[in-house]
Amino acid sequence: VDIDWEYPGLGTAGIKYRPEDKQNFTSMLRVLRETLDAGKRPGPDHYLLTIAAADREYVENIELNRVTAYLDWINLMSYDLYGAW
């Protein structure tokens, strides 16, 4: 499961947000990780949980030191660096 929340805690491009989105993002990932783990079938495989992270502002508006406990990896979005505008 890849979560691409654009952008927690930021009103970029008119996106609705709340100041508590930083903590809400962490809580959502924790609950999702627990739910995925609870639904695991017997065997070595497990559900992967990843996020699609963007720029410095994105990282500043998530609890990076906390969310990594729930993630298998972080996908870094690095396209359109020259500009899509």
mmCIF file as gemmi writes it, N, C-alpha and C atoms, coordinates in Angstrom:
data_model
loop_
_atom_site.group_PDB
_atom_site.id
_atom_site.type_symbol
_atom_site.label_atom_id
_atom_site.label_alt_id
_atom_site.label_comp_id
_atom_site.label_asym_id
_atom_site.label_entity_id
_atom_site.label_seq_id
_atom_site.pdbx_PDB_ins_code
_atom_site.Cartn_x
_atom_site.Cartn_y
_atom_site.Cartn_z
_atom_site.occupancy
_atom_site.B_iso_or_equiv
_atom_site.pdbx_formal_charge
_atom_site.auth_seq_id
_atom_site.auth_asym_id
_atom_site.pdbx_PDB_model_num
ATOM 1 N N . VAL Axp A 1 ? 0.858 -1.157 0 1 0 ? 1 A 1
ATOM 2 C CA . VAL Axp A 1 ? 0 0 0 1 0 ? 1 A 1
ATOM 3 C C . VAL Axp A 1 ? 0.905 1.222 0 1 0 ? 1 A 1
ATOM 4 N N . ASP Axp A 2 ? 0.731 2.083 -1.002 1 0 ? 2 A 1
ATOM 5 C CA . ASP Axp A 2 ? 1.535 3.306 -1.092 1 0 ? 2 A 1
ATOM 6 C C . ASP Axp A 2 ? 0.632 4.506 -0.826 1 0 ? 2 A 1
ATOM 7 N N . ILE Axp A 3 ? 0.95 5.26 0.202 1 0 ? 3 A 1
ATOM 8 C CA . ILE Axp A 3 ? 0.172 6.436 0.579 1 0 ? 3 A 1
ATOM 9 C C . ILE Axp A 3 ? 0.82 7.668 -0.043 1 0 ? 3 A 1
ATOM 10 N N . ASP Axp A 4 ? 0.036 8.412 -0.798 1 0 ? 4 A 1
ATOM 11 C CA . ASP Axp A 4 ? 0.515 9.639 -1.446 1 0 ? 4 A 1
ATOM 12 C C . ASP Axp A 4 ? -0.391 10.789 -1.006 1 0 ? 4 A 1
ATOM 13 N N . TRP Axp A 5 ? -0.212 11.214 0.234 1 0 ? 5 A 1
ATOM 14 C CA . TRP Axp A 5 ? -1.004 12.314 0.797 1 0 ? 5 A 1
ATOM 15 C C . TRP Axp A 5 ? -0.307 13.624 0.444 1 0 ? 5 A 1
ATOM 16 N N . GLU Axp A 6 ? -0.916 14.383 -0.426 1 0 ? 6 A 1
ATOM 17 C CA . GLU Axp A 6 ? -0.335 15.662 -0.853 1 0 ? 6 A 1
ATOM 18 C C . GLU Axp A 6 ? -1.193 16.79 -0.301 1 0 ? 6 A 1
ATOM 19 N N . TYR Axp A 7 ? -0.711 17.505 0.576 1 0 ? 7 A 1
ATOM 20 C CA . TYR Axp A 7 ? 0.476 17.417 1.408 1 0 ? 7 A 1
ATOM 21 C C . TYR Axp A 7 ? 0.036 17.592 2.849 1 0 ? 7 A 1
ATOM 22 N N . PRO Axp A 8 ? 0.416 16.715 3.78 1 0 ? 8 A 1
ATOM 23 C CA . PRO Axp A 8 ? -0.018 16.839 5.176 1 0 ? 8 A 1
ATOM 24 C C . PRO Axp A 8 ? 0.393 18.196 5.76 1 0 ? 8 A 1
ATOM 25 N N . GLY Axp A 9 ? -0.551 18.877 6.375 1 0 ? 9 A 1
ATOM 26 C CA . GLY Axp A 9 ? -0.245 20.12 7.063 1 0 ? 9 A 1
ATOM 27 C C . GLY Axp A 9 ? 0.043 21.318 6.189 1 0 ? 9 A 1
ATOM 28 N N . LEU Axp A 10 ? -0.141 21.202 4.885 1 0 ? 10 A 1
ATOM 29 C CA . LEU Axp A 10 ? 0.135 22.31 3.973 1 0 ? 10 A 1
ATOM 30 C C . LEU Axp A 10 ? -1.094 22.624 3.129 1 0 ? 10 A 1
ATOM 31 N N . GLY Axp A 11 ? -1.326 23.891 2.906 1 0 ? 11 A 1
ATOM 32 C CA . GLY Axp A 11 ? -2.438 24.309 2.059 1 0 ? 11 A 1
ATOM 33 C C . GLY Axp A 11 ? -2.001 24.577 0.635 1 0 ? 11 A 1
ATOM 34 N N . THR Axp A 12 ? -0.945 23.908 0.194 1 0 ? 12 A 1
ATOM 35 C CA . THR Axp A 12 ? -0.427 24.071 -1.156 1 0 ? 12 A 1
ATOM 36 C C . THR Axp A 12 ? -1.518 23.81 -2.185 1 0 ? 12 A 1
ATOM 37 N N . ALA Axp A 13 ? -1.578 24.643 -3.196 1 0 ? 13 A 1
ATOM 38 C CA . ALA Axp A 13 ? -2.514 24.478 -4.319 1 0 ? 13 A 1
ATOM 39 C C . ALA Axp A 13 ? -3.972 24.419 -3.864 1 0 ? 13 A 1
ATOM 40 N N . GLY Axp A 14 ? -4.274 25.107 -2.769 1 0 ? 14 A 1
ATOM 41 C CA . GLY Axp A 14 ? -5.648 25.154 -2.299 1 0 ? 14 A 1
ATOM 42 C C . GLY Axp A 14 ? -6.14 23.899 -1.6 1 0 ? 14 A 1
ATOM 43 N N . ILE Axp A 15 ? -5.231 23.003 -1.246 1 0 ? 15 A 1
ATOM 44 C CA . ILE Axp A 15 ? -5.608 21.766 -0.564 1 0 ? 15 A 1
ATOM 45 C C . ILE Axp A 15 ? -6.066 22.095 0.854 1 0 ? 15 A 1
ATOM 46 N N . LYS Axp A 16 ? -7.19 21.519 1.267 1 0 ? 16 A 1
ATOM 47 C CA . LYS Axp A 16 ? -7.67 21.722 2.632 1 0 ? 16 A 1
ATOM 48 C C . LYS Axp A 16 ? -6.786 20.939 3.598 1 0 ? 16 A 1
ATOM 49 N N . TYR Axp A 17 ? -6.459 21.575 4.705 1 0 ? 17 A 1
ATOM 50 C CA . TYR Axp A 17 ? -5.611 20.931 5.697 1 0 ? 17 A 1
ATOM 51 C C . TYR Axp A 17 ? -5.977 21.437 7.082 1 0 ? 17 A 1
ATOM 52 N N . ARG Axp A 18 ? -5.471 20.725 8.08 1 0 ? 18 A 1
ATOM 53 C CA . ARG Axp A 18 ? -5.616 21.141 9.463 1 0 ? 18 A 1
ATOM 54 C C . ARG Axp A 18 ? -4.239 21.099 10.116 1 0 ? 18 A 1
ATOM 55 N N . PRO Axp A 19 ? -3.993 21.955 11.087 1 0 ? 19 A 1
ATOM 56 C CA . PRO Axp A 19 ? -2.686 21.961 11.752 1 0 ? 19 A 1
ATOM 57 C C . PRO Axp A 19 ? -2.318 20.601 12.348 1 0 ? 19 A 1
ATOM 58 N N . GLU Axp A 20 ? -3.32 19.837 12.779 1 0 ? 20 A 1
ATOM 59 C CA . GLU Axp A 20 ? -3.039 18.535 13.391 1 0 ? 20 A 1
ATOM 60 C C . GLU Axp A 20 ? -2.788 17.432 12.36 1 0 ? 20 A 1
ATOM 61 N N . ASP Axp A 21 ? -2.74 17.768 11.081 1 0 ? 21 A 1
ATOM 62 C CA . ASP Axp A 21 ? -2.474 16.759 10.047 1 0 ? 21 A 1
ATOM 63 C C . ASP Axp A 21 ? -1.134 16.061 10.249 1 0 ? 21 A 1
ATOM 64 N N . LYS Axp A 22 ? -0.168 16.745 10.806 1 0 ? 22 A 1
ATOM 65 C CA . LYS Axp A 22 ? 1.14 16.129 11.056 1 0 ? 22 A 1
ATOM 66 C C . LYS Axp A 22 ? 0.969 14.891 11.942 1 0 ? 22 A 1
ATOM 67 N N . GLN Axp A 23 ? 0.234 15.046 13.028 1 0 ? 23 A 1
ATOM 68 C CA . GLN Axp A 23 ? -0.013 13.931 13.939 1 0 ? 23 A 1
ATOM 69 C C . GLN Axp A 23 ? -1.034 12.953 13.346 1 0 ? 23 A 1
ATOM 70 N N . ASN Axp A 24 ? -2.009 13.47 12.606 1 0 ? 24 A 1
ATOM 71 C CA . ASN Axp A 24 ? -3.001 12.596 11.971 1 0 ? 24 A 1
ATOM 72 C C . ASN Axp A 24 ? -2.348 11.648 10.972 1 0 ? 24 A 1
ATOM 73 N N . PHE Axp A 25 ? -1.353 12.141 10.243 1 0 ? 25 A 1
ATOM 74 C CA . PHE Axp A 25 ? -0.642 11.311 9.271 1 0 ? 25 A 1
ATOM 75 C C . PHE Axp A 25 ? 0.041 10.144 9.983 1 0 ? 25 A 1
ATOM 76 N N . THR Axp A 26 ? 0.708 10.443 11.092 1 0 ? 26 A 1
ATOM 77 C CA . THR Axp A 26 ? 1.363 9.395 11.874 1 0 ? 26 A 1
ATOM 78 C C . THR Axp A 26 ? 0.338 8.396 12.389 1 0 ? 26 A 1
ATOM 79 N N . SER Axp A 27 ? -0.763 8.883 12.928 1 0 ? 27 A 1
ATOM 80 C CA . SER Axp A 27 ? -1.806 7.997 13.46 1 0 ? 27 A 1
ATOM 81 C C . SER Axp A 27 ? -2.4 7.112 12.371 1 0 ? 27 A 1
ATOM 82 N N . MET Axp A 28 ? -2.634 7.695 11.202 1 0 ? 28 A 1
ATOM 83 C CA . MET Axp A 28 ? -3.185 6.923 10.095 1 0 ? 28 A 1
ATOM 84 C C . MET Axp A 28 ? -2.237 5.785 9.707 1 0 ? 28 A 1
ATOM 85 N N . LEU Axp A 29 ? -0.946 6.085 9.619 1 0 ? 29 A 1
ATOM 86 C CA . LEU Axp A 29 ? 0.023 5.05 9.253 1 0 ? 29 A 1
ATOM 87 C C . LEU Axp A 29 ? 0.116 3.971 10.326 1 0 ? 29 A 1
ATOM 88 N N . ARG Axp A 30 ? 0.057 4.362 11.588 1 0 ? 30 A 1
ATOM 89 C CA . ARG Axp A 30 ? 0.101 3.39 12.679 1 0 ? 30 A 1
ATOM 90 C C . ARG Axp A 30 ? -1.092 2.438 12.6 1 0 ? 30 A 1
ATOM 91 N N . VAL Axp A 31 ? -2.289 2.987 12.452 1 0 ? 31 A 1
ATOM 92 C CA . VAL Axp A 31 ? -3.502 2.165 12.379 1 0 ? 31 A 1
ATOM 93 C C . VAL Axp A 31 ? -3.479 1.281 11.135 1 0 ? 31 A 1
ATOM 94 N N . LEU Axp A 32 ? -3.045 1.827 10.021 1 0 ? 32 A 1
ATOM 95 C CA . LEU Axp A 32 ? -2.969 1.04 8.79 1 0 ? 32 A 1
ATOM 96 C C . LEU Axp A 32 ? -1.966 -0.097 8.935 1 0 ? 32 A 1
ATOM 97 N N . ARG Axp A 33 ? -0.801 0.183 9.531 1 0 ? 33 A 1
ATOM 98 C CA . ARG Axp A 33 ? 0.211 -0.862 9.75 1 0 ? 33 A 1
ATOM 99 C C . ARG Axp A 33 ? -0.356 -1.953 10.639 1 0 ? 33 A 1
ATOM 100 N N . GLU Axp A 34 ? -1.009 -1.573 11.735 1 0 ? 34 A 1
ATOM 101 C CA . GLU Axp A 34 ? -1.597 -2.555 12.652 1 0 ? 34 A 1
ATOM 102 C C . GLU Axp A 34 ? -2.663 -3.388 11.952 1 0 ? 34 A 1
ATOM 103 N N . THR Axp A 35 ? -3.473 -2.758 11.132 1 0 ? 35 A 1
ATOM 104 C CA . THR Axp A 35 ? -4.537 -3.452 10.411 1 0 ? 35 A 1
ATOM 105 C C . THR Axp A 35 ? -3.963 -4.418 9.383 1 0 ? 35 A 1
ATOM 106 N N . LEU Axp A 36 ? -2.959 -3.97 8.653 1 0 ? 36 A 1
ATOM 107 C CA . LEU Axp A 36 ? -2.318 -4.846 7.669 1 0 ? 36 A 1
ATOM 108 C C . LEU Axp A 36 ? -1.659 -6.037 8.35 1 0 ? 36 A 1
ATOM 109 N N . ASP Axp A 37 ? -0.982 -5.787 9.463 1 0 ? 37 A 1
ATOM 110 C CA . ASP Axp A 37 ? -0.321 -6.876 10.18 1 0 ? 37 A 1
ATOM 111 C C . ASP Axp A 37 ? -1.338 -7.859 10.758 1 0 ? 37 A 1
ATOM 112 N N . ALA Axp A 38 ? -2.478 -7.362 11.215 1 0 ? 38 A 1
ATOM 113 C CA . ALA Axp A 38 ? -3.514 -8.234 11.773 1 0 ? 38 A 1
ATOM 114 C C . ALA Axp A 38 ? -4.132 -9.126 10.696 1 0 ? 38 A 1
ATOM 115 N N . GLY Axp A 39 ? -4.129 -8.676 9.458 1 0 ? 39 A 1
ATOM 116 C CA . GLY Axp A 39 ? -4.703 -9.444 8.36 1 0 ? 39 A 1
ATOM 117 C C . GLY Axp A 39 ? -3.707 -10.347 7.66 1 0 ? 39 A 1
ATOM 118 N N . LYS Axp A 40 ? -2.508 -10.442 8.212 1 0 ? 40 A 1
ATOM 119 C CA . LYS Axp A 40 ? -1.45 -11.246 7.589 1 0 ? 40 A 1
ATOM 120 C C . LYS Axp A 40 ? -1.811 -12.726 7.596 1 0 ? 40 A 1
ATOM 121 N N . ARG Axp A 41 ? -1.536 -13.357 6.482 1 0 ? 41 A 1
ATOM 122 C CA . ARG Axp A 41 ? -1.718 -14.802 6.375 1 0 ? 41 A 1
ATOM 123 C C . ARG Axp A 41 ? -0.457 -15.494 6.874 1 0 ? 41 A 1
ATOM 124 N N . PRO Axp A 42 ? -0.573 -16.754 7.279 1 0 ? 42 A 1
ATOM 125 C CA . PRO Axp A 42 ? 0.62 -17.483 7.713 1 0 ? 42 A 1
ATOM 126 C C . PRO Axp A 42 ? 1.66 -17.532 6.593 1 0 ? 42 A 1
ATOM 127 N N . GLY Axp A 43 ? 2.908 -17.404 6.963 1 0 ? 43 A 1
ATOM 128 C CA . GLY Axp A 43 ? 3.991 -17.442 5.987 1 0 ? 43 A 1
ATOM 129 C C . GLY Axp A 43 ? 4.891 -16.234 6.12 1 0 ? 43 A 1
ATOM 130 N N . PRO Axp A 44 ? 5.936 -16.198 5.303 1 0 ? 44 A 1
ATOM 131 C CA . PRO Axp A 44 ? 6.944 -15.143 5.439 1 0 ? 44 A 1
ATOM 132 C C . PRO Axp A 44 ? 6.54 -13.792 4.84 1 0 ? 44 A 1
ATOM 133 N N . ASP Axp A 45 ? 5.539 -13.791 3.975 1 0 ? 45 A 1
ATOM 134 C CA . ASP Axp A 45 ? 5.168 -12.547 3.301 1 0 ? 45 A 1
ATOM 135 C C . ASP Axp A 45 ? 4.354 -11.639 4.22 1 0 ? 45 A 1
ATOM 136 N N . HIS Axp A 46 ? 4.474 -10.348 3.981 1 0 ? 46 A 1
ATOM 137 C CA . HIS Axp A 46 ? 3.638 -9.383 4.691 1 0 ? 46 A 1
ATOM 138 C C . HIS Axp A 46 ? 3.305 -8.234 3.746 1 0 ? 46 A 1
ATOM 139 N N . TYR Axp A 47 ? 2.295 -7.469 4.118 1 0 ? 47 A 1
ATOM 140 C CA . TYR Axp A 47 ? 1.905 -6.322 3.312 1 0 ? 47 A 1
ATOM 141 C C . TYR Axp A 47 ? 2.928 -5.209 3.477 1 0 ? 47 A 1
ATOM 142 N N . LEU Axp A 48 ? 3.324 -4.619 2.353 1 0 ? 48 A 1
ATOM 143 C CA . LEU Axp A 48 ? 4.239 -3.482 2.397 1 0 ? 48 A 1
ATOM 144 C C . LEU Axp A 48 ? 3.445 -2.202 2.577 1 0 ? 48 A 1
ATOM 145 N N . LEU Axp A 49 ? 3.984 -1.306 3.378 1 0 ? 49 A 1
ATOM 146 C CA . LEU Axp A 49 ? 3.391 0.013 3.57 1 0 ? 49 A 1
ATOM 147 C C . LEU Axp A 49 ? 4.461 1.044 3.25 1 0 ? 49 A 1
ATOM 148 N N . THR Axp A 50 ? 4.167 1.904 2.286 1 0 ? 50 A 1
ATOM 149 C CA . THR Axp A 50 ? 5.128 2.911 1.844 1 0 ? 50 A 1
ATOM 150 C C . THR Axp A 50 ? 4.43 4.262 1.733 1 0 ? 50 A 1
ATOM 151 N N . ILE Axp A 51 ? 5.245 5.313 1.689 1 0 ? 51 A 1
ATOM 152 C CA . ILE Axp A 51 ? 4.708 6.642 1.402 1 0 ? 51 A 1
ATOM 153 C C . ILE Axp A 51 ? 5.467 7.22 0.22 1 0 ? 51 A 1
ATOM 154 N N . ALA Axp A 52 ? 4.82 8.116 -0.475 1 0 ? 52 A 1
ATOM 155 C CA . ALA Axp A 52 ? 5.455 8.876 -1.554 1 0 ? 52 A 1
ATOM 156 C C . ALA Axp A 52 ? 5.746 10.262 -0.99 1 0 ? 52 A 1
ATOM 157 N N . ALA Axp A 53 ? 7.009 10.532 -0.731 1 0 ? 53 A 1
ATOM 158 C CA . ALA Axp A 53 ? 7.418 11.809 -0.138 1 0 ? 53 A 1
ATOM 159 C C . ALA Axp A 53 ? 7.933 12.737 -1.223 1 0 ? 53 A 1
ATOM 160 N N . ALA Axp A 54 ? 7.797 14.021 -0.963 1 0 ? 54 A 1
ATOM 161 C CA . ALA Axp A 54 ? 8.189 14.998 -1.979 1 0 ? 54 A 1
ATOM 162 C C . ALA Axp A 54 ? 9.392 15.813 -1.515 1 0 ? 54 A 1
ATOM 163 N N . ASP Axp A 55 ? 9.171 17.045 -1.196 1 0 ? 55 A 1
ATOM 164 C CA . ASP Axp A 55 ? 10.264 17.982 -0.942 1 0 ? 55 A 1
ATOM 165 C C . ASP Axp A 55 ? 10.475 18.254 0.548 1 0 ? 55 A 1
ATOM 166 N N . ARG Axp A 56 ? 11.336 19.214 0.824 1 0 ? 56 A 1
ATOM 167 C CA . ARG Axp A 56 ? 11.681 19.589 2.188 1 0 ? 56 A 1
ATOM 168 C C . ARG Axp A 56 ? 10.439 19.969 2.994 1 0 ? 56 A 1
ATOM 169 N N . GLU Axp A 57 ? 9.535 20.721 2.398 1 0 ? 57 A 1
ATOM 170 C CA . GLU Axp A 57 ? 8.325 21.135 3.112 1 0 ? 57 A 1
ATOM 171 C C . GLU Axp A 57 ? 7.469 19.934 3.51 1 0 ? 57 A 1
ATOM 172 N N . TYR Axp A 58 ? 7.43 18.925 2.655 1 0 ? 58 A 1
ATOM 173 C CA . TYR Axp A 58 ? 6.688 17.706 2.975 1 0 ? 58 A 1
ATOM 174 C C . TYR Axp A 58 ? 7.286 17.056 4.217 1 0 ? 58 A 1
ATOM 175 N N . VAL Axp A 59 ? 8.608 16.881 4.196 1 0 ? 59 A 1
ATOM 176 C CA . VAL Axp A 59 ? 9.298 16.222 5.308 1 0 ? 59 A 1
ATOM 177 C C . VAL Axp A 59 ? 9.133 17.026 6.597 1 0 ? 59 A 1
ATOM 178 N N . GLU Axp A 60 ? 9.136 18.342 6.496 1 0 ? 60 A 1
ATOM 179 C CA . GLU Axp A 60 ? 8.968 19.188 7.678 1 0 ? 60 A 1
ATOM 180 C C . GLU Axp A 60 ? 7.561 19.091 8.261 1 0 ? 60 A 1
ATOM 181 N N . ASN Axp A 61 ? 6.606 18.635 7.491 1 0 ? 61 A 1
ATOM 182 C CA . ASN Axp A 61 ? 5.219 18.57 7.94 1 0 ? 61 A 1
ATOM 183 C C . ASN Axp A 61 ? 4.73 17.164 8.228 1 0 ? 61 A 1
ATOM 184 N N . ILE Axp A 62 ? 5.671 16.231 8.37 1 0 ? 62 A 1
ATOM 185 C CA . ILE Axp A 62 ? 5.341 14.897 8.868 1 0 ? 62 A 1
ATOM 186 C C . ILE Axp A 62 ? 6.283 14.603 10.031 1 0 ? 62 A 1
ATOM 187 N N . GLU Axp A 63 ? 5.934 13.636 10.832 1 0 ? 63 A 1
ATOM 188 C CA . GLU Axp A 63 ? 6.799 13.225 11.941 1 0 ? 63 A 1
ATOM 189 C C . GLU Axp A 63 ? 7.703 12.098 11.441 1 0 ? 63 A 1
ATOM 190 N N . LEU Axp A 64 ? 8.697 12.471 10.655 1 0 ? 64 A 1
ATOM 191 C CA . LEU Axp A 64 ? 9.553 11.486 9.991 1 0 ? 64 A 1
ATOM 192 C C . LEU Axp A 64 ? 10.164 10.498 10.979 1 0 ? 64 A 1
ATOM 193 N N . ASN Axp A 65 ? 10.604 10.987 12.12 1 0 ? 65 A 1
ATOM 194 C CA . ASN Axp A 65 ? 11.222 10.102 13.108 1 0 ? 65 A 1
ATOM 195 C C . ASN Axp A 65 ? 10.233 9.087 13.684 1 0 ? 65 A 1
ATOM 196 N N . ARG Axp A 66 ? 8.941 9.345 13.568 1 0 ? 66 A 1
ATOM 197 C CA . ARG Axp A 66 ? 7.927 8.418 14.075 1 0 ? 66 A 1
ATOM 198 C C . ARG Axp A 66 ? 7.332 7.536 12.981 1 0 ? 66 A 1
ATOM 199 N N . VAL Axp A 67 ? 7.088 8.095 11.799 1 0 ? 67 A 1
ATOM 200 C CA . VAL Axp A 67 ? 6.411 7.319 10.753 1 0 ? 67 A 1
ATOM 201 C C . VAL Axp A 67 ? 7.273 6.181 10.221 1 0 ? 67 A 1
ATOM 202 N N . THR Axp A 68 ? 8.582 6.331 10.299 1 0 ? 68 A 1
ATOM 203 C CA . THR Axp A 68 ? 9.456 5.276 9.77 1 0 ? 68 A 1
ATOM 204 C C . THR Axp A 68 ? 9.269 3.944 10.501 1 0 ? 68 A 1
ATOM 205 N N . ALA Axp A 69 ? 8.765 3.984 11.718 1 0 ? 69 A 1
ATOM 206 C CA . ALA Axp A 69 ? 8.51 2.749 12.463 1 0 ? 69 A 1
ATOM 207 C C . ALA Axp A 69 ? 7.407 1.913 11.816 1 0 ? 69 A 1
ATOM 208 N N . TYR Axp A 70 ? 6.559 2.547 11.028 1 0 ? 70 A 1
ATOM 209 C CA . TYR Axp A 70 ? 5.413 1.862 10.427 1 0 ? 70 A 1
ATOM 210 C C . TYR Axp A 70 ? 5.599 1.556 8.947 1 0 ? 70 A 1
ATOM 211 N N . LEU Axp A 71 ? 6.673 2.059 8.363 1 0 ? 71 A 1
ATOM 212 C CA . LEU Axp A 71 ? 6.873 1.961 6.914 1 0 ? 71 A 1
ATOM 213 C C . LEU Axp A 71 ? 7.921 0.926 6.543 1 0 ? 71 A 1
ATOM 214 N N . ASP Axp A 72 ? 7.735 0.34 5.356 1 0 ? 72 A 1
ATOM 215 C CA . ASP Axp A 72 ? 8.757 -0.538 4.801 1 0 ? 72 A 1
ATOM 216 C C . ASP Axp A 72 ? 9.777 0.259 3.998 1 0 ? 72 A 1
ATOM 217 N N . TRP Axp A 73 ? 9.302 1.318 3.352 1 0 ? 73 A 1
ATOM 218 C CA . TRP Axp A 73 ? 10.214 2.243 2.694 1 0 ? 73 A 1
ATOM 219 C C . TRP Axp A 73 ? 9.495 3.519 2.309 1 0 ? 73 A 1
ATOM 220 N N . ILE Axp A 74 ? 10.303 4.499 1.88 1 0 ? 74 A 1
ATOM 221 C CA . ILE Axp A 74 ? 9.776 5.79 1.448 1 0 ? 74 A 1
ATOM 222 C C . ILE Axp A 74 ? 10.17 5.992 -0.006 1 0 ? 74 A 1
ATOM 223 N N . ASN Axp A 75 ? 9.174 6.199 -0.858 1 0 ? 75 A 1
ATOM 224 C CA . ASN Axp A 75 ? 9.432 6.516 -2.266 1 0 ? 75 A 1
ATOM 225 C C . ASN Axp A 75 ? 9.636 8.019 -2.385 1 0 ? 75 A 1
ATOM 226 N N . LEU Axp A 76 ? 10.746 8.423 -2.939 1 0 ? 76 A 1
ATOM 227 C CA . LEU Axp A 76 ? 11.028 9.843 -3.108 1 0 ? 76 A 1
ATOM 228 C C . LEU Axp A 76 ? 10.585 10.278 -4.494 1 0 ? 76 A 1
ATOM 229 N N . MET Axp A 77 ? 9.598 11.165 -4.55 1 0 ? 77 A 1
ATOM 230 C CA . MET Axp A 77 ? 9.133 11.679 -5.84 1 0 ? 77 A 1
ATOM 231 C C . MET Axp A 77 ? 10.163 12.692 -6.338 1 0 ? 77 A 1
ATOM 232 N N . SER Axp A 78 ? 10.77 12.391 -7.459 1 0 ? 78 A 1
ATOM 233 C CA . SER Axp A 78 ? 11.852 13.259 -7.948 1 0 ? 78 A 1
ATOM 234 C C . SER Axp A 78 ? 11.69 13.613 -9.422 1 0 ? 78 A 1
ATOM 235 N N . TYR Axp A 79 ? 10.484 13.607 -9.91 1 0 ? 79 A 1
ATOM 236 C CA . TYR Axp A 79 ? 10.234 13.977 -11.295 1 0 ? 79 A 1
ATOM 237 C C . TYR Axp A 79 ? 9.843 15.447 -11.362 1 0 ? 79 A 1
ATOM 238 N N . ASP Axp A 80 ? 9.87 16.001 -12.528 1 0 ? 80 A 1
ATOM 239 C CA . ASP Axp A 80 ? 9.499 17.4 -12.763 1 0 ? 80 A 1
ATOM 240 C C . ASP Axp A 80 ? 10.335 18.393 -11.965 1 0 ? 80 A 1
ATOM 241 N N . LEU Axp A 81 ? 11.586 18.037 -11.68 1 0 ? 81 A 1
ATOM 242 C CA . LEU Axp A 81 ? 12.43 18.957 -10.927 1 0 ? 81 A 1
ATOM 243 C C . LEU Axp A 81 ? 12.745 20.216 -11.729 1 0 ? 81 A 1
ATOM 244 N N . TYR Axp A 82 ? 12.783 20.085 -13.039 1 0 ? 82 A 1
ATOM 245 C CA . TYR Axp A 82 ? 13.049 21.248 -13.879 1 0 ? 82 A 1
ATOM 246 C C . TYR Axp A 82 ? 11.821 22.138 -13.952 1 0 ? 82 A 1
ATOM 247 N N . GLY Axp A 83 ? 10.683 21.52 -13.845 1 0 ? 83 A 1
ATOM 248 C CA . GLY Axp A 83 ? 9.453 22.291 -13.819 1 0 ? 83 A 1
ATOM 249 C C . GLY Axp A 83 ? 8.379 21.727 -14.718 1 0 ? 83 A 1
ATOM 250 N N . ALA Axp A 84 ? 7.207 21.571 -14.125 1 0 ? 84 A 1
ATOM 251 C CA . ALA Axp A 84 ? 6.048 21.119 -14.892 1 0 ? 84 A 1
ATOM 252 C C . ALA Axp A 84 ? 5.166 22.308 -15.213 1 0 ? 84 A 1
ATOM 253 N N . TRP Axp A 85 ? 5.638 23.467 -14.889 1 0 ? 85 A 1
ATOM 254 C CA . TRP Axp A 85 ? 4.837 24.687 -15.037 1 0 ? 85 A 1
ATOM 255 C C . TRP Axp A 85 ? 5.103 25.321 -16.328 1 0 ? 85 A 1
